[in-house]
Amino acid sequence: MATLVKPVFSEEKNPRGIPKAPFIADVDAYLGSPDAEVEPTLKSFQDALAKYRYMDSSLTQRRASLEEKIPDIRKTLDMVEYLQERREDKSKAQDDDNLDDQDDEDDAPKKPLTTTFELNDTLFAEAELEDTDTVYLWLGANVMLSYKLPAAITLLKSKLDVAQTSLDNTIEDLEFLREQLTIMEVNTARVYNWDVKRRRERREKEAERTTVVGNSER
């Protein structure tokens, strides 16, 4: 006897639109008939599990990418903020020098900042950073643009906030997905065990009928 396969996913969704998997507490009520075929239902459950696992895999990759990207943004922001603070300190010192009418030697510009920068995971190079109010930022897709220090700080803070929010949402979605995967695995096991029990009861009843018919014919 054919059975009408109910929608696996609930209308309820999480904030990012991932559908919730309903827990099947009563298999009889869910299938709608004690003679219902379970194969279509089990197939729909497997399809749902495959979709959840695909989303889980995609979000896991996204999480790894964000967890790698966020520290890079923080390091860049820290460096740009340091350059801005250095310029502000220099400007303040020059103002104080002008007020105090100090010697010309004290008014000499600061030496370039010597630092190291990362070329790759294991290779660093030394560089001198001249006093400047402009930095160049990689924006991705082989694009680099110049920004004034305050604008660069604003941009990097915005990117950091967006990336952190995205990471928080991704972690929340992964936890939600794994809960739905567990529910669907339990649902699958419950329907499968229900079918096994039904088949066993049918065999027992058939055996009882065969025994009764055999005894009556003697």
C-alpha positions as CSV (number, residue, x, y, z in Angstrom):
1,M,0.0,0.0,0.0
2,A,1.4,3.4,-1.0
3,T,1.9,6.1,1.5
4,L,1.8,9.8,1.1
5,V,5.2,11.2,1.9
6,K,4.9,14.2,4.2
7,P,7.2,17.2,3.8
8,V,10.4,16.5,5.9
9,F,11.2,20.1,6.7
10,S,9.2,22.2,9.1
11,E,8.0,25.6,8.2
12,E,9.9,26.9,11.2
13,K,13.4,28.2,10.3
14,N,16.4,29.7,12.0
15,P,17.3,33.4,11.4
16,R,19.3,32.5,8.3
17,G,16.5,30.5,6.7
18,I,17.7,27.0,7.5
19,P,14.6,24.8,8.0
20,K,14.0,22.9,11.2
21,A,13.6,19.1,11.2
22,P,10.5,18.0,13.1
23,F,10.9,15.3,15.6
24,I,8.7,12.3,15.0
25,A,7.3,11.2,18.3
26,D,4.6,8.9,16.9
27,V,5.6,7.0,13.8
28,D,2.0,5.6,13.3
29,A,0.6,9.1,13.3
30,Y,3.3,10.4,11.0
31,L,2.9,7.6,8.4
32,G,-0.9,7.8,8.7
33,S,-1.5,4.1,8.3
34,P,-0.2,0.8,9.9
35,D,0.1,-0.6,6.3
36,A,2.1,2.4,5.0
37,E,5.2,1.8,2.9
38,V,8.2,3.2,4.7
39,E,10.7,3.2,1.7
40,P,9.5,6.6,0.3
41,T,9.6,8.1,3.8
42,L,13.1,6.8,4.5
43,K,14.3,8.0,1.1
44,S,12.9,11.5,1.9
45,F,14.8,11.4,5.2
46,Q,18.0,10.4,3.4
47,D,17.6,13.3,1.0
48,A,17.1,15.7,3.9
49,L,20.2,14.4,5.7
50,A,22.2,14.9,2.5
51,K,21.0,18.5,2.2
52,Y,21.8,19.1,5.9
53,R,25.3,17.6,5.5
54,Y,26.0,19.6,2.4
55,M,25.1,22.8,4.3
56,D,27.2,21.7,7.2
57,S,30.2,21.1,4.9
58,S,29.8,24.5,3.3
59,L,29.5,26.3,6.6
60,T,32.4,24.5,8.1
61,Q,34.6,25.7,5.2
62,R,33.2,29.2,5.6
63,R,34.0,29.1,9.3
64,A,37.6,28.1,8.6
65,S,38.0,30.9,6.1
66,L,36.6,33.5,8.5
67,E,38.8,32.2,11.4
68,E,41.8,32.7,9.1
69,K,40.7,36.1,7.8
70,I,39.7,37.8,11.0
71,P,43.2,37.7,12.6
72,D,44.7,39.2,9.4
73,I,42.2,42.0,9.5
74,R,43.0,42.6,13.2
75,K,46.7,42.7,12.6
76,T,46.3,45.1,9.7
77,L,44.0,47.3,11.8
78,D,46.5,47.3,14.7
79,M,49.3,48.4,12.4
80,V,47.3,51.2,10.8
81,E,46.2,52.4,14.2
82,Y,49.8,52.4,15.4
83,L,50.8,54.5,12.3
84,Q,48.0,56.9,13.1
85,E,49.0,57.2,16.8
86,R,52.6,57.7,15.7
87,R,51.7,60.6,13.5
88,E,49.5,62.1,16.2
89,D,52.3,61.9,18.7
90,K,54.7,63.5,16.3
91,S,52.3,66.3,15.5
92,K,51.7,66.9,19.2
93,A,55.5,66.9,19.9
94,Q,56.1,69.4,17.1
95,D,53.4,71.7,18.5
96,D,55.0,71.5,21.9
97,D,58.4,72.3,20.3
98,N,57.0,75.3,18.6
99,L,55.5,76.6,21.8
100,D,58.7,76.0,23.8
101,D,60.9,77.4,21.0
102,Q,63.4,74.6,21.3
103,D,66.5,74.0,19.2
104,D,66.3,73.2,15.5
105,E,67.9,69.8,16.3
106,D,64.9,68.8,18.3
107,D,62.6,69.7,15.4
108,A,64.3,67.3,13.1
109,P,61.9,64.7,11.6
110,K,61.9,61.2,13.2
111,K,63.8,58.5,11.5
112,P,61.7,56.1,9.4
113,L,60.1,53.3,11.3
114,T,62.0,50.0,10.8
115,T,59.8,46.9,11.0
116,T,59.3,43.4,9.5
117,F,56.5,42.3,7.4
118,E,55.2,38.8,6.5
119,L,55.7,37.6,2.9
120,N,54.3,34.2,3.6
121,D,53.9,31.8,6.6
122,T,57.6,31.4,7.1
123,L,59.2,34.3,5.3
124,F,59.6,37.8,6.7
125,A,61.3,40.9,5.3
126,E,62.6,44.1,6.8
127,A,61.3,47.5,5.7
128,E,61.5,51.1,6.6
129,L,58.2,52.9,6.8
130,E,58.4,56.6,5.9
131,D,56.2,59.1,7.7
132,T,53.0,59.2,5.7
133,D,49.3,59.7,6.1
134,T,48.4,57.1,3.4
135,V,48.4,53.3,3.4
136,Y,47.6,50.7,0.7
137,L,45.1,48.0,1.5
138,W,44.4,44.8,-0.4
139,L,40.7,44.5,-1.0
140,G,40.8,41.1,-2.7
141,A,40.6,39.9,-6.3
142,N,44.1,41.5,-6.9
143,V,42.8,44.9,-6.0
144,M,44.8,47.4,-3.9
145,L,43.6,50.9,-3.1
146,S,45.2,53.8,-1.1
147,Y,43.5,55.3,1.9
148,K,44.2,58.0,4.3
149,L,44.9,56.6,7.8
150,P,41.6,57.6,9.4
151,A,39.6,56.2,6.4
152,A,41.6,53.0,6.5
153,I,40.9,52.6,10.2
154,T,37.2,53.1,9.6
155,L,37.2,50.6,6.7
156,L,39.1,47.9,8.6
157,K,36.9,48.3,11.7
158,S,33.8,47.9,9.4
159,K,35.3,44.8,7.7
160,L,36.2,43.3,11.1
161,D,32.7,43.9,12.5
162,V,31.2,42.3,9.4
163,A,33.5,39.3,9.5
164,Q,33.0,38.7,13.2
165,T,29.2,38.9,12.9
166,S,29.4,36.5,10.0
167,L,31.6,34.1,12.0
168,D,29.2,34.3,15.0
169,N,26.2,33.5,12.6
170,T,28.1,30.7,11.0
171,I,28.9,29.0,14.3
172,E,25.3,29.4,15.4
173,D,24.1,27.9,12.1
174,L,26.5,25.0,12.4
175,E,25.2,24.2,15.9
176,F,21.6,24.4,14.6
177,L,22.5,22.1,11.6
178,R,24.1,19.5,13.8
179,E,21.0,19.4,16.0
180,Q,18.8,18.9,12.9
181,L,21.1,16.2,11.7
182,T,20.7,14.4,15.0
183,I,17.0,14.7,14.8
184,M,16.8,13.4,11.3
185,E,19.1,10.4,12.2
186,V,16.8,9.6,15.1
187,N,13.7,9.9,12.9
188,T,15.3,7.6,10.4
189,A,16.1,5.0,13.1
190,R,12.6,5.3,14.6
191,V,10.9,4.7,11.2
192,Y,13.3,1.9,10.3
193,N,12.8,0.1,13.7
194,W,9.0,0.6,13.4
195,D,9.1,-1.2,10.1
196,V,11.3,-4.0,11.5
197,K,8.9,-4.5,14.3
198,R,5.9,-4.4,12.0
199,R,7.4,-7.0,9.7
200,R,8.3,-9.3,12.7
201,E,4.7,-9.0,14.0
202,R,3.4,-9.9,10.6
203,R,5.6,-13.0,10.4
204,E,4.5,-14.0,13.8
205,K,0.8,-13.6,12.9
206,E,1.3,-15.5,9.7
207,A,3.0,-18.3,11.6
208,E,0.1,-18.4,14.1
209,R,-2.4,-18.6,11.3
210,T,-0.4,-21.4,9.6
211,T,-0.3,-23.3,12.9
212,V,-4.1,-22.9,13.4
213,V,-4.9,-24.0,9.9
214,G,-2.6,-27.0,10.2
215,N,-4.2,-28.1,13.5
216,S,-7.7,-27.7,12.1
217,E,-6.9,-30.0,9.2
218,R,-5.8,-32.9,11.4
